[in-house]
Amino acid sequence: MDLQKPREISRRNRLGFGVLRTLEHVFGNNVLHPPPARRLLEHAQDRVQRDILEELKHQGGGRTLDIAEVHSVDDLVLARRRGYPAIIRGLAKAWPCTERWTMEFVARQWGDVPVNMIKDHITEADPVVGKTTIADVVKDIEGHKSTYARFVPILHRHPDTLDDLDMEFCRAVICDGGPVRLWGEKGKDGVPLRSHLFLGEAGGVTKTHCELTSNLFVNVRGQKAWVLIPAHYLPALNSPVTRNPGVFGTMFDPTIEDDPRFPLMKYCDIYRFELNSGDVLYVPPFVWHHVRTLTRSVSIGIRWYSWREAVEQTPLLNLLTILATRPTLYHAIKNAVEYGDVHG
């Protein structure tokens, strides 16, 4: 499989940035709060940013990369092991979900499932802006309202959702064909899975963020525009220190050209592509993504955590997840089913 590799930031500059970010994460509100300490930290951060800018400039302007389009489960597993995103086009067209998951089906089967309506910038403080149900979301969509429901924990409430997916394929990608179980399910072996349903009218946007979990994203119906940014470009994204566990955000908008707030991003390589009905996408942990819904859509993301794969992407964000305090990682794992309960 021919994978187009993004250019990297040197190990020395990544280490320097990582040490400073960890210090800010751990000590920012106390030891580093006095002005002399804050100025010293900011001076060191500016120096590292200048070094990274010079390095990226030397490599040349940023490129738009082609995401790997593969044709078999073995190729997708290989992409996962190498830590690159990849797509199998149209694979899920043969799965029951593509035929069954119409808006009418969703409202009838899952209409009573509660929904936290989440902001476009999902890592902002108090991201939940309202509560509703899937039935009411579908009602708004059918009325052509610009409603978009994100991170609905459908698998936790309806485990039979998996019956409409090709679980033999999913297990092969997730854990080389080994056993899986629901997140929090006791007394069973296997990789714990959680799942989020996304549904909405055209125009929905989920702004740039990343998570510690891997994501097998099934675009059941509709069309979405995706942008993926490799995890190691964190120094270019000005992601604020929030101490949230495992979800990181940035104000960077890839639809804005040469945003002066992000001077390094014009030298970074990013992936741009569209997902159509039936496409299956693998997104590695901590890979940044920005998603726009182009047409009315239904999608589902199957998520799991692999410590090895998360560390290979970025040891820094894995460490900051472990050191999280708002809430702690323990609290996040305990309440990981519902996004708003963890990050609200």
N, C-alpha and C positions, 0 to 999 in steps of 0.2 A: 504494500500500500504506500503510495507516494504522498507524504504529509508535508505541507508547506509550513516550515518552522518560523515562528516569530523571532525577531532579534531580541536579545536579552540585555539586561543591565548587569554590569560586572558584579562578581561576588563581593568585592571590597565595598562597592557603593551600596549594595543591598544590605550588607552587614552593618555599615555605618547608619543607614536609615533605620534599620531594624532595632539597633540598640537605642537610638533616640526615641523612636516610637514607643518602645517598651518602657523606657523611663517615664515618658509622658503619661502612658497608660496607668502605670503603677503609682507614680508620685505626683501627678499633675495637680491635684487639688490640695496638696499639703506641702511637701518638701519643696516643690518647684513653684509654689504660688508667690513667694516674696519676689519683688521686682528684680533684684540682682540675679537670682537663680533663673527666673523666667527669661531675662535678657540673655544669659549664657546659653540656655537651651535654644532660644530662637536664633542666636548667632551660629551655633553648631548646625542647626537644621538648615539655615540659609546656605552654609558652606557645602553641605552634602547635596542640596538641591542644585547648586551651581555645578558641582562636579558631575552630577547625573545629566544635567542639561548639556554640558560639553561633550560627554560621552555619546549621548543620543544624537546630537548634531553631527558628530563625526561619522555616525552610521548612515546619515542621510534622512530624508523625509520619510514619514510613516507610510506604510503600504496598506492597502485593503487586501486582506488575505482571502483565498478561497477555502471555505470549510471542506473537509474531506467528505466526499459522497461515496459511501461504501455500499456493498451489495450483499453482504452475508453477515451472520451473527459473529463468525470468527473474526472478520475485519473490524467489527464494532468493539469486540473484546480487545483486540490488539490496540485500537485507539485508546481505550480505557487504560490499558496497562502502560501505554506511552504517555498518557496524560494530556491527550488532545481531544477537542470536540469533534464529533462526526455525525453524519446523517445517513439514514437509509430512507430514500424517497419512496413514498407510497406503500410502505410495508404494512401499515395498519389498515389499509383499505380492505384487507381480507379478514380482519378481526371483527368480532361481533359488535364492538363498541361503535365502529364507524357506521354500521347500519342502524343500530338501536338508539344511539344517544342523540335523538332530536330534541328540540326544546320541549315538545309535548311530553316525551318520555322523561326528561329530566324533571319537569314539574310534577309529573304523576308519581314517579318512583321516589324522588328525593325531596319533594316540595317542602316537607316539614323540617328539613335540616337547617339549623340556625346558621346565619352568615354574619361575620364581622366585616363591615365595609372598611377597607384599608386605603389609606392615602396613596397617591401615585408614588411619592417618596416614602417607601415603606419603613425606613429606618428613622424617620423623624420622631420626636417625642410625641407620645399619645397618638400612635398611628391609626387607631380605630376611630372612625368618624360617625359610625352608626351601626345599628344592628337590625337585621331583617331575616328573611328566609329565602331559600332557593325558589319557592313558588312566587314570591313577590319580585325577585330578581328577574325571573322569566317573564312575568307580567310586564315589567318595565321594558324588557328587551322587545317583546312583541309589540309594545307601544312605541317602539323606535326611540326610546330614551337612551341617553348615553351612559348606561349603567354597565359597570364592569366589576364582577366579584372575583377576588383573588384569594388564594390560599384557603379554600374551603376544605376542611379535613374529611373528605367523603369516605375514605377507606376506613377510618376509625369508626364511623357511624354505620357504614354499609360494607362490611367485608366482602360480600358477594360481588362487589364491583370488579374484583380481580377475575371473575368468571368471564367477563367480556374482553379481557386482554389475553394475549398469548403468553401465558406464564412460563412456559418452557423456554421461550425466547428471553423473557425478562430475567429469569433466574440465570441463564447463561451469561447475560451481560453483567448482572449485579454481582454474582459470586461464583462464576464458572460452573453454574449448574447445581450448586449446593442448595441446602434448605433455606427457606426464608420464613419469617413470621411477622405479625403485626407489631409495631412499636408498642412496647409496654406489655405485650402478651406474655404471661407467666407460664413456666413449665414446658416450654418448647425451645428446641435448638434452632439456630439459623440466624441469618442477617435480619435485623429488625427494619421493617419498612414503614414509612408513613407516606401519605399521598395527599396532594392538593388538587382540587378541581378549580378550573378557571372558566368563566363563561361571561359573555358580554356582547354588547353591540360594537360596531366599528367605532374607532376613536379611542378606545381604552389604551392607557399607557402605564407600564410599570417601569419606573425610572431606575437608573443605573445602581446596581447593588450586587453583592455576592454572598454565598452561604457556605458553611463548612460541609454540607452534604453534597454528594453526587446526585445527579438528576437525570432520569430517563423520561424525557418529555414526549408525550404522544399527542400530536396535534390532530384531534379527532375530526373536527369540522372547522372550516374557515381558513383564513390566511393571516399570518403574522409576520412582521418585519423584526428580525433579531439583529442585535449587535453584541458581539462577544469581545471582551478585552482580556488578554492573558493576565493571570494573577500577579506576575512579577512586575507589572506596571503600576502597582500600588503607589510608589513615590510620585507618580505623575498625576494622580487622581485627587489629591488633597482630601482624602477621606477623613472626616473628623473622628476624634477619639470619643466614643460614647460608652465604652465598657459594656456594650451589649454582647451576649454570648452567641457567636457564630453567624451573625448577620451584619454586614458592613455596607455602608452607603456612601454615595458621593453626589455632588451637585452637577457633575459633568454630564452634559447632554450631547450625545454624538450627532444629533441633528443640527447643532450649531457649529458652524465652521470657524476655526481659529478663535475660540473663546479666550479672551485675555486672562481669565482667571486660571486657565490650565495651559500655560505656555509649553509644557513638556509634551502634551498629548499629540501635537502635530508631528512629532518624531516617533510615535509609537505605532506598531502594527496592530490592526484590529480586523475582526471578521465581520462582514455584513452579508446577510442572506435572508431569504424569505422561506417560511414554512407553509406548505399547502396541506390540504386535507389528506390524512393518512400518513404524513411524514413522521418519522421517529428520530429524535435528536438526543444525543448523549452530551451532557455538559459536566465537565470535571468539577470537583470541589474548588471553591474560591475563584472560579473564573467569573469575571464581572459581566453582567448582562443587562441590556436595555431592550424592552419588548414593546412594540406597537401593534395593536389589533387593527388590521386593515379591513376585515369584513366580520360579520357576526360569527362568533366562534365558540367552540367547546374544546377544552384541552384538559389533560391530566398529567401531573408530574409525579413520578414514583421516586422517592428519595431514600437514601441510605447513607450511612457514615462509614468510611474506611480511613482509619488513622494513617495508615501508610500512604495512601493516595493523597490525603489532605496535606500531609507533611511534605510530600514530594512537590506539590504545587507551591506551597509557601509555608515554611516553618514559622514565620512571624505571625501570620493570622491564626494559625493553629495554636500558638502560644498565647496570643491575646484572648482567644476563646476560652482557654483553660483559666486565665487570670480574670475573667469577666466578673463584675460585681453588680450589674444592673440588668437582670438578676445574676446570680451565680450560675455556673454551668450545671450544677446539680439541680437547681430549680428549673432551669430550661429543659433538661432531660425529663424531669418529672412531669412537666406541663407541655411537652413538645408537640402534642397533637394540635393545639390551637395557637396560631401565631399571635393573636392579640393578647392572650393570657401571658405569653412569654415576654413580649416586647412592648406591651402597652404601659 
